[in-house]
Amino acid sequence: MSSLSPGGNGPNRLDRIRYTLSDWKPRIVKSLLALVAALGVAAELIEPLGNALKGQQLLGGSFAALIALILFDAISESGSKEVPGVYVFADRNNLHDEFREAFEARRVRVDFSGFTMETLLEALAVPLGKMADREVRTVELKLCLIIAHLNLPMGLPGGLVPAPRNGDSDTTKYYFKDSQANRERMREEFTKRNWSKLKVMLNQAQEKNPHMTISCEIRESPQIPERKVYILNQERVFTTPYGIEPDSIEWRGNRFEILDTPGFAPLYGRARYIGWDLRSKSRSTKQIAEHHMECHRNLWKKLADIKPERPVISDPRWTRPRRQDASS
């Protein structure tokens, strides 16, 4: 989890001091090394200076120990310095912490790209509850959500059919293909159900906090997402790849083999979620964050005019409950 000041306005005082020391430490070490080298050369060329330094034992064991200490410190720090603004999470609870922190701002914006919004709802549950109970100072919430269009053929999520056996191998191999039944299951059990849940959550927040401004829109994309993207307040971006997993499921009384995309991110190495902060002092970190945000922004803009012929979500914009309109 990052250490930002309340409201998500940047690193706290302790982190700023730490970053400042980290920035200046290499310069100090280089300056000391240069001074040591200069003294050594001067001692060889200028006899009185050399005699004085020897008299102070600066060219003896203590001086050598000082040089060794400086070199050891420089070498040990060069490989362990963390880049500010880079996040590596092994647990999705860390991502939820980032959502809660983002909702400390007065104006909150969440951009998302993925299949069915399942993990997004989990991350929004606590912050939306706090908004409803006015435990945070948020006055405006904007959600821009891109989801996969599941009414056209696709290979993932898809179906699996046994492939002909090859040689003497006992291992069953499969061909992947589109599965209309699996897409129907994804639409009914996940996409539509999650949209209904999100609308209920927004309705409750608006009902309890009628003066708050809420906007939410879903746009369906023909592009099959390779990973989920979460962008918080146009400042931090987090991504996690989708997995690919064979599975056997039952749907409408029939059992069949599918190729699934696990909704809860698999662990690759020690990382489950990776993030970058646009406010980082590291140029490469800022450029990576900007890259992901611009990709999402470009897709969001294009999907404003490119729509599915048969959308999965028939009402892609959340609207304020009527009873709230009547009482306002």
N, C-alpha and C positions, 0 to 999 in steps of 0.2 A: 504494500500500500504506500502511496506517496505521502509526503509530509507537507501539506499545503495549509496556508492560513485559512481560518473560517471564511466561508463565502467563495472558496476556490479561486482567490485572486492571485495566487502565486505561492512560492515557498515560504515557510515560516522563518522567524528570525534565526533560529538555531541552524536551519538548513542554509540560510544565506551566509552565515558565518562559516559553516563547513565548506560551502562552495568557494568562498573567498580564500580560505586557507588552502584549499586544494589547488586553486589557480595560482597562488603566489608561492607555494612550497617549491615547485620545480625551479622557479626563478631564483629563490634564495639559495637552493642547493647549488645551482650553476654558478652563482656569484661567489659562494664560498670556495668552490673548487677552483674558480679562476683566481681568487685571492691567494689560495694555497700555492697554485702554480707560479703566480707572480712572485711570491715571497721566496719560493725555492730558487727561481732563476736569479732574483736580485741578490740572494745570499751568496750565490756562486760568483757573481760579478762584482759585488761591492763588499770588500773585505770587512769594513767596520760593521755593516749591517749583519753580515754572516756571523761575526764574532758575538754581536749582541744577541742574535737569535739563539746561538749555541749556549750563550751564558744563561739565557732564560729557559733552556732545554726545550725550545720550540721545535728544534730539528731532531730531537731525540725520540724516545718511546712514546711520550704523551702526544707529540705532534703526529706521529705515525698512527696512533690509536684514533686521533681525531679524524684523520683522513679516511681511515678504514670505516669509522662510524658513518661518516657522510656518504661514502660510496655505498655502503650496505643499505642505508636508508633510501638512497636514490634508486637503487636497483629493486628493492622490495616494494616500493610504492609505485614504480612504473607499470607493474603488471596487475595491480589490484585496484586501481582507481576506477570507481563506478562513474558511468556517464550520466549526468543529471537529466531527468526527463525520459528515461527508458524504464519500462515496467515489465517484469516477468513474474507471472502468477502461476502457481501450481494448483490453486484452489479457486473455484468460482466465487467463494465468499469474499475473496479479495476484490473481485470485480464488483460485487454488490456494495462493498465499502466505497468504491469510487463513485457509484451511482448516488449513494447517500450523500457523499461529499458534494457532488455536482448540484444536488437539490438544495444546497445551502444558499445558492445564488438567488437573486431576486427574479431574474429571467432565465429560465431553463430551456434548453433545446437538446433533444435527443434524436440523433439520426441512427437508423438501423438498416442493415441489409442481411437477409437470411431466408430460410425456407418458410417457417410457419410461426415465428414470434414466440415460441415456447419458452426459451431461455430469457427473452426480453421481459416477458411478463413476470417471471420469477425475480428479475433484478428490479423491476418497477414497484413491486408489491409494497415494500416498506416505505420508500420515499413518497409514494402516492398517499399512503395512509397518514404520514406525517403532514403532508400538504392539506389533507382533508381536516385534520385536527389542528391545523394552524400552528404546528410545532416548528415550522420553518418559515422564512420570510419571503417565500416565492409568491410572486404576483402574476406571473405569466409562464405558461408551459406550452411548448410546441414540440410535437412528435412528427417526424418525417420517416415513414417506414416503407422499405422496399421488400417485397416478398416474391417468392418464386411463383410463376404462373403454372398451375397444375392441371390445366385442361388440354394441353397438347402433349404429344408423345415425347418421352425423354428416357434416357438410359439410367439416370440416377435422380431420385429413387426409381427403381424399376423392378423387373421380374427376373427370375432365374429358371432356366430349363436345363436338364441334364444333357451333357454333351456325349457323343459316342465314345465308348471306351477305346483307348489307344494302347495296344500291346497287352502286356500282362499286368499292368498297374491296377491295383485295387482302389486307388484314389478316385473318388467321384469328382469329375470336373463339370463346370456349368458354362452355358452361354448366357450373357446378359441381354435383356431386351426390354422394350417398353411394357409396362403392366397397367392397363386401364383400371383394373381392380385396386391395385396399390395406390394409384393416383387418387382414386375415389376415396380410399381409406384416409389418405393424407389430408384431402380436402375436408372431409366430414369430421374426422376425429381431432384434427389439429388446427388447420387454418381457420375454418369457420368458427370452431369452438373457442379458439384463442381470441379471435376478434370479438366475439360476444363477451368473453370475460373482460377484455380490455375496456370495452364500452361500459360495462357495469362498474369497473373501477373508476373510470373517468366520471361517470354519472354520480357516484358516491362522493368523489372529491368535490365536484361542482355543487352538489346539493349542500354539503357541509360548509363549503367556502364559496358562496355565490359571487363574491367580488373578484375572484380569480379568473383570469382569461386563459382558456384552454383551446388549443386547436390540435387536431390529429388527422392525418391523411395517410392512406395506404395506396401504394402504386405497385402493380404487378409487372414483373419483368420476365421477358422470354429468356434472359440469361440465367443459366443454372449457376447458383452461387457455389464457389469452391471453398469459401470461408465466410464466417459471420463477421460483421463489422459493427462496432458500437462507437459512435462519436458523441462526446459529452461537451455541450456548450461550445462547440466549434473550437475546442482547446486541446482535448485529449482524444486519441483514437485507440481502440483496442480491437484486436482481431484474434480469431481462433479458427483453425481449419476444421472442416467437416471430415468425419471418418467415412469409411466404406466397409459395410459389414453384411455378410450373408445372414439371413434369418428366415425362420419359418413362422408364419402367422395364420390366424384364422379370421376370415372376414365374410360376413353374411352366410355363415354356415359352411364355407369352403376353406380348406387349408392349402396354402401354396407357399412356394419359396420366393423370397424377395431379396433385392439388394437395397439395403437401407443406408441412410445417412444419420448416424447417431446424433441426436439433438444436443446431448450434453457432451461437451468437447472431450475427446480422448486425450490422454497424456502422452506427449511425444518428448522423449528425453525427460527433463525436469520441468518443462513448461507446458501450460495449458492455454494461457492467454498471454499475448505480448502487446505492449502498448507504447505509444510515443506522445510526447507533450510538445505542442506547437510553440510553447513559451520557453522551451529549453534554450540554454546558452550555446548548446552544441549545434553547429550549423547542419551537420548531417542528420541529427535527430529531428530538427525542425523540418528539414526537407522530406524526410520519410513521413512525418505526420501530415504535412501538406499534400504529399502525393496521394495518400489514402483518402484524405478529405476531398481533394479535387476529383478523384475517380468517382466517389459517391455523389458529389455535387453534380458532376456531368451526367451521370446516369439518371439522377432524380429529375434533372431539367429535361432530358430527352423523353422520359416517360410521361411528362405532362401532356405531350401531343401524340405519343405512340401508345395506344391502348389495346388490350385484348378484345377480340371479337366476342368471346364468351367469358367474361370475368368470373373468377371464383368468388370475389367479394362484390356483391351488388351495390352496397352502400359504403364506398371507400372513405367517406368523410364522417368523422364523429360530429354530431350536432348536439347542441345544448338541450337538455330535457325540456319539454314543453311547459311543465309546471313551473320551471325556473323562469321561463320567458314571461309567464303570466304574472309572477310575483315580483319581478324586477321593475 
